[in-house]
Amino acid sequence: MKYEQLIAEVAKKTNNTNSYVKEVLNAFQEIIVKQVKNGEKIRLPKLGTFEKVERAPKITILKDKTYNVPKRAALKFTATAPVKRLFRGE
């Protein structure tokens, strides 16, 4: 599903305009990124958790060349147990 399709679906389901829903979703995204970047976990009941994780440094070998990949931060999403069961078909 593309972003514009998501906006249209949410607008239809909530009986709001596309522009209003787009504004809300953009604010939602900004808040999640800002808070997670600052080290906070964001829990969305019935969906999952966004959190910042630290990836360890590593060495990667591609086409006989060695590259050192430094330690870095990453965004991690973990689905709730009910969502995981839904995708497993349980």
N, CA and C of each residue as an Amber inpcrd file, in Angstrom:
protein
   270
   0.8380000  -1.1700000   0.0000000   0.0000000   0.0000000   0.0000000
   0.8890000   1.2410000   0.0000000   0.5970000   2.1510000  -0.8630000
   1.3490000   3.3990000  -0.9330000   0.8050000   4.3820000   0.1040000
   1.6160000   5.3810000   0.4130000   1.2790000   6.3600000   1.4390000
  -0.0620000   7.0430000   1.1470000  -0.2670000   7.4600000  -0.0800000
  -1.5160000   8.1370000  -0.4410000  -2.7210000   7.2060000  -0.2840000
  -2.5250000   5.9180000  -0.5460000  -3.6100000   4.9520000  -0.3580000
  -3.9360000   4.7950000   1.1300000  -2.8960000   4.7770000   1.9560000
  -3.0920000   4.6970000   3.4060000  -3.8770000   5.9010000   3.8930000
  -3.5010000   7.0690000   3.4360000  -4.2050000   8.2900000   3.8250000
  -5.6820000   8.1930000   3.4500000  -5.9580000   7.7680000   2.2260000
  -7.3450000   7.6580000   1.7630000  -8.1330000   6.6440000   2.5940000
  -7.5310000   5.5060000   2.9270000  -8.2160000   4.4850000   3.7280000
  -8.5400000   4.9930000   5.1330000  -7.5620000   5.6450000   5.7550000
  -7.7860000   6.1690000   7.1080000  -8.8390000   7.2730000   7.0730000
  -8.7760000   8.1290000   6.0710000  -9.7650000   9.2070000   5.9370000
 -11.1720000   8.6330000   5.7980000 -11.2980000   7.6130000   4.9860000
 -12.6000000   6.9850000   4.7760000 -13.1130000   6.3400000   6.0690000
 -12.2320000   5.6120000   6.7520000 -12.6260000   4.8850000   7.9620000
 -12.9740000   5.8410000   9.1080000 -12.3010000   6.9930000   9.1670000
 -12.5310000   7.9300000  10.2680000 -13.4340000   9.0920000   9.8840000
 -13.9010000   9.0890000   8.6370000 -14.7770000  10.1580000   8.1460000
 -14.1190000  11.5340000   8.2620000 -12.8400000  11.6000000   7.8550000
 -12.0840000  12.8490000   7.8320000 -11.5820000  13.1040000   6.4190000
 -11.0520000  14.3010000   6.2140000 -10.5110000  14.6320000   4.8960000
  -9.1140000  14.0380000   4.7390000  -8.7170000  13.8400000   3.4950000
  -7.3690000  13.3330000   3.2160000  -6.3040000  14.2810000   3.7580000
  -6.5170000  15.5870000   3.6020000  -5.5030000  16.5490000   4.0580000
  -5.3500000  16.5040000   5.5800000  -6.4480000  16.3350000   6.3040000
  -6.3690000  16.2430000   7.7560000  -5.6140000  14.9840000   8.1790000
  -5.9460000  13.8660000   7.5660000  -5.2890000  12.6000000   7.9020000
  -3.8020000  12.6670000   7.5670000  -3.4670000  13.2760000   6.4370000
  -2.0600000  13.4160000   6.0530000  -1.2990000  14.2310000   7.0920000
  -1.9130000  15.2960000   7.5710000  -1.2970000  16.1330000   8.6030000
  -1.0640000  15.3370000   9.8800000  -2.0480000  14.5370000  10.2820000
  -1.9340000  13.7230000  11.4920000  -0.8440000  12.6590000  11.3310000
  -0.8390000  11.9740000  10.2000000   0.1740000  10.9340000   9.9720000
   1.5820000  11.5170000   9.9230000   1.7380000  12.6810000   9.3090000
   3.0570000  13.3210000   9.2710000   3.5320000  13.6840000  10.6710000
   2.6240000  14.2180000  11.4910000   2.9810000  14.5490000  12.8710000
   3.3320000  13.2870000  13.6540000   2.5630000  12.2270000  13.4400000
   2.8040000  10.9400000  14.0840000   4.2090000  10.4260000  13.7580000
   4.5710000  10.4790000  12.4840000   5.8960000  10.0260000  12.0520000
   6.9960000  10.8700000  12.6790000   6.8390000  12.1770000  12.6760000
   7.8420000  13.0700000  13.2580000   8.0590000  12.7770000  14.7330000
   6.9710000  12.5860000  15.4600000   7.0590000  12.3210000  16.8960000
   7.7630000  10.9990000  17.1580000   7.3940000   9.9660000  16.4280000
   8.0310000   8.6580000  16.6240000   9.5300000   8.7430000  16.3650000
   9.9210000   9.3230000  15.2500000  11.3510000   9.4090000  14.8990000
  12.1090000  10.2190000  15.9490000  11.5630000  11.3600000  16.3430000
  12.2340000  12.2180000  17.3250000  12.4080000  11.5110000  18.6640000
  11.3430000  10.8980000  19.1640000  11.4020000  10.2500000  20.4710000
  12.3150000   9.0300000  20.4620000  12.2400000   8.2230000  19.4120000
  13.0900000   7.0320000  19.3280000  14.5460000   7.4410000  19.1810000
  14.8080000   8.4750000  18.4030000  16.1810000   8.9660000  18.2410000
  16.7570000   9.4010000  19.5890000  15.8940000   9.9340000  20.4610000
  16.3270000  10.3640000  21.7920000  16.3870000   9.2140000  22.7970000
  16.1480000   7.9950000  22.3400000  16.2950000   6.8290000  23.1970000
  15.0280000   6.3170000  23.8520000  13.8800000   6.9020000  23.5450000
  12.6290000   6.4450000  24.1340000  12.0110000   5.3310000  23.3030000
  11.3110000   4.4230000  23.9870000  10.5310000   3.3970000  23.2940000
   9.1320000   3.9460000  23.0660000   8.5800000   3.6650000  21.9070000
   7.2070000   4.0410000  21.6050000   6.4070000   2.7560000  21.4700000
   5.4430000   2.5690000  22.3580000   4.6060000   1.3630000  22.3330000
   3.2400000   1.7000000  21.7490000   2.8560000   0.9660000  20.7470000
   1.5280000   1.1110000  20.1520000   0.7430000  -0.1560000  20.4740000
  -0.2120000  -0.0630000  21.4070000  -0.9700000  -1.2490000  21.7770000
  -1.5940000  -1.9020000  20.5400000  -1.6150000  -3.1960000  20.5320000
  -2.1830000  -4.0170000  19.4620000  -1.3570000  -3.9860000  18.1780000
  -0.1970000  -3.2870000  18.1770000   0.6410000  -3.2500000  16.9790000
   2.0800000  -3.6320000  17.2880000   2.7680000  -2.8320000  18.1140000
   4.1460000  -3.1580000  18.4260000   4.8940000  -2.0020000  19.0580000
   6.2240000  -2.1360000  19.0960000   7.0940000  -1.1750000  19.7530000
   8.2120000  -0.7330000  18.8220000   8.4370000   0.5820000  18.7890000
   9.5750000   1.1640000  18.0820000  10.6340000   1.4770000  19.1220000
  11.8940000   1.1600000  18.8240000  12.9740000   1.5040000  19.7400000
  14.2860000   1.6740000  18.9960000  15.1980000   2.3720000  19.6430000
  16.5360000   2.5930000  19.1010000  17.4420000   1.4770000  19.6170000
  18.2170000   0.8930000  18.7250000  19.1830000  -0.1390000  19.1130000
  20.5450000   0.2310000  18.5680000  21.5760000  -0.2580000  19.2260000
  22.9530000  -0.0260000  18.7800000  23.4550000  -1.2670000  18.0530000
  23.8880000  -1.0900000  16.8410000  24.4690000  -2.1930000  16.0700000
  25.9790000  -2.1990000  16.3080000  26.5090000  -3.3570000  16.6020000
  27.9390000  -3.5000000  16.8830000  28.7560000  -3.2840000  15.6130000
  29.9930000  -2.8350000  15.7700000  30.8470000  -2.7180000  14.5880000
  31.1140000  -4.1050000  14.0090000  31.3560000  -4.1560000  12.7120000
  31.6100000  -5.4550000  12.0890000  32.5120000  -5.2880000  10.8800000
  33.0030000  -6.4020000  10.4160000  33.8360000  -6.4330000   9.2110000
  33.0610000  -7.1760000   8.1340000  32.9350000  -6.5470000   6.9650000
  32.2100000  -7.1390000   5.8490000  33.1780000  -7.3770000   4.7080000
  33.0580000  -8.5230000   4.0560000  33.9060000  -8.8510000   2.9180000
  33.0270000  -8.9470000   1.6770000  33.3150000  -8.0890000   0.7010000
  32.6000000  -8.0830000  -0.5610000  33.6040000  -8.1120000  -1.7050000
  33.4620000  -9.0910000  -2.5650000  34.3420000  -9.2180000  -3.7370000
  35.8140000  -9.1150000  -3.3500000  36.1830000  -9.8810000  -2.3520000
  37.5600000  -9.9650000  -1.8710000  38.1060000  -8.6640000  -1.2820000
  37.2400000  -7.7140000  -0.9620000  37.6520000  -6.4930000  -0.2750000
  37.0330000  -6.5060000   1.1200000  37.7850000  -6.0420000   2.0920000
  37.3320000  -5.9960000   3.4720000  36.9260000  -4.5700000   3.8260000
  35.7480000  -4.4490000   4.4260000  35.2430000  -3.1460000   4.8340000
  34.9420000  -3.1800000   6.3260000  35.3810000  -2.1400000   7.0290000
  35.0460000  -1.9980000   8.4400000  33.7800000  -1.1620000   8.5480000
  32.7450000  -1.7380000   9.1310000  31.4830000  -1.0270000   9.3260000
  31.4530000  -0.5890000  10.7910000  31.3920000   0.7220000  11.0390000
  31.4430000   1.2020000  12.4200000  30.1500000   0.9220000  13.1890000
  30.2460000   1.0680000  14.5030000  29.0690000   0.9540000  15.3630000
  28.0660000   2.0270000  14.9280000  26.7680000   1.6750000  14.9710000
  25.7710000   2.6480000  14.5390000  24.4410000   2.3960000  15.2440000
  23.6050000   3.4110000  15.2170000  22.2620000   3.2980000  15.7880000
  21.2970000   2.8800000  14.6830000  20.2490000   2.1650000  15.0670000
  19.2440000   1.7330000  14.0950000  17.8640000   1.7710000  14.7510000
  16.8470000   1.8390000  13.9340000  15.4660000   1.8020000  14.4000000
  14.9720000   0.3640000  14.3180000  14.3810000  -0.1090000  15.4020000
  13.8790000  -1.4770000  15.4430000  12.3880000  -1.4460000  15.7530000
  11.6200000  -2.2620000  15.0370000  10.1950000  -2.4250000  15.3320000
   9.9570000  -3.8700000  15.7110000   9.2780000  -4.0710000  16.8260000
   8.9140000  -5.4100000  17.2810000   7.3970000  -5.4980000  17.3680000
   6.8160000  -6.4200000  16.6260000   5.3680000  -6.5940000  16.6290000
   4.9110000  -7.2480000  17.9290000   3.6740000  -6.9660000  18.3240000
   3.1000000  -7.6020000  19.5090000   2.8310000  -9.0770000  19.2070000
   2.6450000  -9.8580000  20.2610000   2.3760000 -11.2920000  20.0950000
   1.1380000 -11.5550000  19.2370000   0.0190000 -10.8380000  19.4460000
  -1.1440000 -11.0990000  18.5930000  -0.8760000 -10.8290000  17.1030000
  -0.1000000  -9.8050000  16.8080000   0.2310000  -9.5100000  15.4020000
   1.1070000 -10.6200000  14.8290000   2.0690000 -11.0800000  15.6090000
   2.9330000 -12.1720000  15.1530000   2.1180000 -13.4360000  14.8710000
   1.1760000 -13.7500000  15.7740000   0.3310000 -14.9310000  15.5630000
  -0.5330000 -14.7830000  14.3110000  -1.0260000 -13.5940000  14.0640000
  -1.8380000 -13.3250000  12.8830000  -1.0440000 -13.6160000  11.6080000
   0.2000000 -13.2120000  11.5650000   1.0350000 -13.4320000  10.3850000
   1.4750000 -14.8840000  10.2410000   1.5100000 -15.6100000  11.3560000
   1.8420000 -17.0320000  11.2910000   0.6240000 -17.8700000  10.9600000
  -0.5510000 -17.2480000  10.9440000  -1.7770000 -17.9710000  10.6250000
  -2.3760000 -18.7300000  11.7770000  -2.0490000 -18.3480000  12.9640000
  -2.5770000 -19.0530000  14.1570000  -3.9270000 -18.5140000  14.5620000
